[in-house]
Amino acid sequence: MLLHIPDVLSAEQVSACRKALDAAPWVDGRVTAGHQSARVKHNLQLPEDSPVARELGALILSALERNPLFLSAALPAKIFPPLFNCYREGQTFGVHVDNAVRQFRDTGFRIRTDLSVTLFLSSPDEYDGGELVIEDVFGPQRVKLPAGHLVLYPASSLHKVEPVTRGARIASFFWVQSMVRDDAARTLLFDLDTAIQQLNARNPEDPVAVQLTGVYHNLLRRWAEL
């Protein structure tokens, strides 16, 4: 499942993030790349232990905890502390797949990467190029979202970032370990939850909604790993 989640951060929050990031020290983005990815990764990144990264990461995690669409789609068990990258003119990240397991340096915190997340912090008119291209069952999907919006997609997907030809593309990226590791099962639960919410909005007293809610939780009980 590839899902666009709008307005995760408000315009004011995006502005505060950008102000902090503009003053932060960037390093070579290959510091967090695996052996294969390092060969095609050409961007800048905040160090994992950067105080700015930790402060802004906490802001993002707090916003995600209040976002019902993200919670329904991801069913998060663990979320990797958000990282931040910047692509300036000529920088790119070639085709790669994310590591199956990520460990946060110096803490031992690690997760299985079921889902990848990119939260855009630059508006599309601030830069040319820089599209996130994700391979899925319907072919390549090109993603370039407004600032404050994110895209959620299976971490097993091949993906790349097209070269930036003008301006700078700034984003946060991180991974989610879901309670339901199988993407097809997770998508089924999301579709069912969405249908239940729509049914409840139309007729809160409909007994079918109660039955479907029972089906949802029984499926989640069968598939969830805690």
Backbone hydrogen bonds, N-H to C=O, Kabsch-Sander energy under -0.5 kcal/mol:
donor,donor_aa,acceptor,acceptor_aa,energy
3,L,1,M,-0.5
3,L,152,L,-2.8
5,I,3,L,-0.6
5,I,150,L,-2.9
8,V,148,G,-2.1
9,L,148,G,-1.5
14,V,10,S,-2.6
15,S,11,A,-2.3
16,A,12,E,-2.1
17,C,13,Q,-2.4
18,R,14,V,-2.7
19,K,15,S,-2.1
20,A,16,A,-2.0
21,L,17,C,-2.7
22,D,18,R,-2.6
23,A,19,K,-0.8
24,A,21,L,-1.0
27,V,45,Q,-2.9
29,G,43,N,-2.7
31,V,28,D,-1.5
32,T,29,G,-1.2
33,A,30,R,-1.1
38,A,34,G,-2.6
39,R,35,H,-0.6
39,R,36,Q,-1.1
40,V,37,S,-1.8
41,K,37,S,-0.8
42,H,40,V,-0.6
42,H,92,T,-2.6
44,L,86,C,-2.7
45,Q,27,V,-2.5
46,L,84,F,-2.1
50,S,47,P,-1.9
54,R,50,S,-2.2
55,E,51,P,-2.4
56,L,52,V,-2.7
57,G,53,A,-2.4
58,A,54,R,-2.0
59,L,55,E,-1.5
60,I,56,L,-2.2
61,L,57,G,-2.6
62,S,58,A,-2.1
63,A,59,L,-1.9
64,L,60,I,-2.4
65,E,61,L,-1.9
66,R,62,S,-0.6
66,R,63,A,-0.8
67,N,64,L,-1.5
71,L,67,N,-2.2
72,S,68,P,-2.3
73,A,69,L,-2.2
74,A,70,F,-3.0
75,L,71,L,-1.7
77,A,177,Q,-3.3
78,K,177,Q,-1.9
80,F,175,W,-2.7
83,L,173,F,-2.6
85,N,171,A,-2.5
86,C,44,L,-2.4
87,Y,169,R,-2.4
88,R,86,C,-0.6
90,G,164,V,-3.7
91,Q,88,R,-2.8
92,T,42,H,-1.1
93,F,161,V,-2.0
94,G,40,V,-2.5
96,H,159,H,-2.1
98,D,155,A,-0.9
102,R,111,I,-2.1
104,F,109,F,-3.5
107,T,104,F,-1.6
108,G,104,F,-1.3
111,I,102,R,-2.1
113,T,100,A,-3.0
113,T,111,I,-0.5
114,D,112,R,-1.4
114,D,176,V,-1.5
115,L,176,V,-2.0
116,S,153,Y,-3.2
117,V,174,F,-2.4
118,T,151,V,-1.9
119,L,172,S,-3.1
120,F,118,T,-0.6
120,F,149,H,-2.3
121,L,170,I,-2.5
122,S,170,I,-0.8
126,E,123,S,-2.2
127,Y,124,P,-0.9
128,D,166,R,-1.7
130,G,163,P,-0.9
132,L,143,V,-2.6
133,V,131,E,-0.6
133,V,160,K,-2.9
134,I,132,L,-0.6
134,I,141,Q,-2.7
135,E,158,L,-2.8
136,D,134,I,-0.5
136,D,139,G,-1.2
139,G,136,D,-2.3
141,Q,134,I,-2.9
142,R,140,P,-0.5
143,V,132,L,-3.1
143,V,141,Q,-0.5
148,G,120,F,-3.4
149,H,146,P,-1.9
150,L,5,I,-2.5
151,V,118,T,-2.1
152,L,3,L,-2.7
153,Y,116,S,-2.2
155,A,114,D,-1.9
157,S,154,P,-1.8
159,H,96,H,-2.3
160,K,133,V,-1.8
161,V,93,F,-2.9
162,E,131,E,-2.7
164,V,91,Q,-2.0
165,T,128,D,-1.9
166,R,128,D,-1.0
168,A,126,E,-0.6
169,R,87,Y,-2.5
170,I,168,A,-0.6
171,A,85,N,-2.1
172,S,119,L,-2.7
173,F,83,L,-2.1
174,F,117,V,-1.8
176,V,115,L,-2.3
177,Q,78,K,-2.7
178,S,176,V,-0.7
179,M,75,L,-3.2
181,R,179,M,-0.6
186,R,182,D,-2.4
187,T,183,D,-2.5
188,L,184,A,-2.1
189,L,185,A,-2.2
190,F,186,R,-2.1
191,D,187,T,-2.6
192,L,188,L,-2.3
193,D,189,L,-2.8
194,T,190,F,-2.5
195,A,191,D,-2.2
196,I,192,L,-2.3
197,Q,193,D,-2.3
198,Q,194,T,-2.1
199,L,195,A,-2.3
200,N,196,I,-2.7
201,A,197,Q,-2.0
202,R,198,Q,-1.6
203,N,199,L,-2.6
206,D,203,N,-1.9
209,A,206,D,-1.2
210,V,206,D,-0.7
211,Q,207,P,-1.8
212,L,208,V,-2.8
213,T,209,A,-2.2
214,G,210,V,-2.0
215,V,211,Q,-2.1
216,Y,212,L,-2.7
217,H,213,T,-2.4
218,N,214,G,-2.1
219,L,215,V,-2.4
220,L,216,Y,-2.6
221,R,217,H,-2.5
222,R,218,N,-1.6
223,W,219,L,-2.1
224,A,220,L,-2.8
225,E,179,M,-2.5
